[in-house]
Amino acid sequence: MPSIKDRFRGFLPVVVDVETGGFNKDTDALLEIAAIIIEMDEYGNLIKGETVNAYVKPFEGARIDPKALEVTGIDLNHPLRITLNENAALGKIFTPIRKKIKETGCSRAILVGHNAHFDLGFVHAAAERAGIKRNPFHPFSCFDTVSLSALAYGQTVLARAIKAAGIEWSSEQAHSALYDTEKTADLFCTIFNKANRQKMYQI
């Protein structure tokens, strides 16, 4: 039976998206984070596994650019926005990832994202601030769907790549960490599985 551990050299792909108060991982707030663990079916295709997300309470002194909130549509005072501090939020995200790493025999997780280094930087910065020592993600390696989409479809913008892949896209729901993570996971799996089928046909 195909093994995700063997396919990715011991790495477990986990799709992540963050929404933030700006572009600087060291000064700007982490506001939302979502993650989807990628699994492999009996045919060697990638599928979406467990999903987890959290609204994050800005760390003390964090910068939040009003323009960033305009783009994301985040209302920091919304009554349904129940936040966790960075330690608790990352604990919620990291716990199922660590569990799946152990179950699959992988060595660690590798972050999958659209402009993945942006998300990876914010995750590592928040983990460092929170004093989390068992960060499951590789410190610098990642899988970027920008590059994969450019190769597969000639598109780099997430919405355009999603549409080129034949995946449904809602502009109204975009810029939610959970929605963008779900769609990025769909895109990653679609590109991989298409390549996987082509490889099988060549054998």
N, C-alpha and C positions, 0 to 999 in steps of 0.2 A: 504493500500500500504506500502511495506517495507520502512523503514527510516534509512538512514545512521547514523543519530543522535542516534537512539535507538540501532543500532547494535554495535556501538563503544563507548558507554557511554558518548555521547556528543562530541566525538572527530571526526574531519574531517581528514581522511588520505590524505596526500599530499606527493607524491614521489619526492625526491630531490636527485640530484647528484651535487657535486662540483668538479672542477679541481683546483689544488692549486700548489703553488711553493715549497711545502714540506709537512711535517707531523705535524708541530707545528702551531696550530691555532692562537697563540699569536704573532708569529714572521714571519710566512710565508704568502705569498700573496694568496688571493682568486682571481683566474683568470677567472673562468667560473662558472655559476650556472644555473641550469634548474629545473623546477618544473612542475609536472602534478597533477592536482586536481583529486581525485578519486570520482566517483559518483556511485549511485546505481540505477539499472533499476527496472522495475515493478515486476520482479521475484526475487529480492533480490540479484542479481548478481552484482559484481563490474565491472565497466567500466571506461575507461580513459576519463577524461573531459578536461578542458582547459589546454593548455600547454603554458608556458612562459619561456623565457631564456634570459640571458644577458652575454656579455663579460665584465669583470670587470677590471678597472684600478687599479693596485697595490697601496696600501696605502703607504704614505711616509715612507721610511725606511724599507719597506717590503723586506724580504729575498726571493730570487728565486733560487732554486737549479737547475743547468743545467741538472742534472740527472732526475729531475721531468719533465722538458720540453721534454727530450728524450722519456720518457714513454708516455706522453700525446700527443706529436707531435705538441704542441702549438707553433706557430710562433708569438711572441709578436709584431713583426713589419709588420705583414701581412696587406696589404692595406684594406682588407675587415674586419679586426678586429676592429670594431668601439666600443670603450669601454665607460662604464659609471663608475663614481666613486661609492664607496660602498653604499653611501646613495641613489643615484639614482637607482643603480642596484637592491638593496633590496626593494626599493619602487616599482619598476616594478614587482618584484616577489610577494611582500606582498599584493599589492592592490587587485588583483583578489581573493586571498586566503581569505582576510578579507570579501570581498563581498560574497563569497560562504558560509563562516561561518555564516554570517547573514541570508542568504537565507535558509539554511538548519536547522537553529535553534541550531547549534552546539555551544559549549562554546569556543573551540579553535582548532587549527590544531595540528595533531600529525605527525611527520616526519617519512616517510617510506624510507628506504635506504638499500643498501648493505654495511654492516659495518656502520650502521646508525649513531652511536655515533660520527664517524669521521665527517660526513657531518653536523650533528647537532652542533658540537663544532665550526666548521668554520662559520656556519650561525650565531650563537649567538655571537661569537667574533667580526664578522664584524658588526653586528647590534649594539653592544656596542660601537665600535669605531665610528660608524656613528651617535651615539646619538639617535637611533630609540627607542622610548619608547613603541610603540604598536607592539611589535614582536608577531605575531600570533601563533608561535610554542610553544608547551609545553616545559618548561625549561630543562627537563631531560628524560621524557618518549619518546619512539620511537618504531616503528615496524621494526625489522631487518630481511631482506630476507635471510641473511646468516643462521639464526636459522630455519626459515621456510623452506628453501631449504634442510637443513640437515634432517629435519623431513620428508619432502615430497619425496625427491629424493636421500638422502644420499650424496648430493653434497654441497659444500660451496663456491667454486669458481664460480663467476657470469657466465662466459661463459659456464661452464659445467652444471650448474643448468639450464640455458636457454635452452641448447640443450636437457637435460633430460626432460624438460617440453614440448618439441616439438615445441619450438619457434625458428624462424630463427635468426641467429646470424652472424654478419660480423666482423671479426677481424680487418679489415681495418678501419671501422667506430668507433670501440671501443675507449674509453678514450676521447670521446667528451661528455661534460656534457649532452647535449641534447639527444644524442643517448643512452647513458647509462641510463638516466632517463626513456626514452621510453621503453627500454627493461626490466628495473627493475619494471616498472609499469605493463608491460605484465606479468612478473613472479608473482608479488604479486596478481594480479587479477586471474591468472590461478590457483594458489594454493588455494586461498580463494574460488573461484567458484567450484573447485573440491570438497573441503570439504563441501561446501554448498549443492551440489547435493547429496553427500553421506548422509548428515543429513536428507535431504528430503526423500530419499529412506527408511530411517530407521523409519520414522514416520508412 
